[in-house]
Amino acid sequence: MSSTLEHLFDRNVAWVDGKTRADPDFFRRMAEQQSPEYLWIGCSDSRVTANDVLGLDPGAVFVHRNIANIVHTSDLNILSVLEFAIEHLKVRHVIVCGHYGCGGVHRAMIEERGAMLDHWLQPLTMLYRKHHQHFHRMARQDERLDRLCEINIEMQVRRLAATPLVENAWRRGQELHLHGWIYGIHDGLLRDLGPHLSSVEERDALPSIDVRVLTEIEPVSGVRRHAFSAFEALLAEASCACNCPSLPTRPECPS
Ligand code: CO
């Protein structure tokens, strides 16, 4: 393999060629201006690339990535991205997206210390240590890891909602929605975890993160949402004559 990485330039030319054939105006449009509607805050993991998993073209999503998608409220990098996205690009949605099996989150769970990364992960490590007993009631290590991956996302959405940048946007009436999502590397599906926050009031109404650690969250994927809506009419038809939410054949129907 060439040390000047020529194979990557070849791939770039092939990509430009494919794009231009499919859409002759693509690069002219790109050169005009970016107006993404979404800011994606994700993990640096090479398998979770925002545009690919969202099926979006360049120009549609503004991206910040770091190890374990942590929102540090003193990180000039993320704060600059956030300021530009909210105040100049006027994105309407900020998505914190983590993923199951995250190596960064795993690092926060182990005893070894001393790397720069451990400073980066410190807020998550502290939360994990605080709830060590709860996590260790789960039998399997992968179960503990996946649960901490989910909690980490909620924690970062909350930290985002506490930044003066987001608070100020809400106070001046700018439409801005925060989302917490998780991606399954094993199946390619995104899942909505919440919380969804669109105001200071919604943020302040949340229970503490310690309460959330103890409460199971059921992540909902797009596939599941489609399945619900496909069977909605059927379920409504089949519901009990007594109007209880049970199906007539189910034993939980009280009548
Ligand atoms: Co990761």
Residues whose N, C-alpha, C, O or C-beta is under 5 A from the ligand:
A	BS01	CO	C43 D45 A68 C102 G103 G104
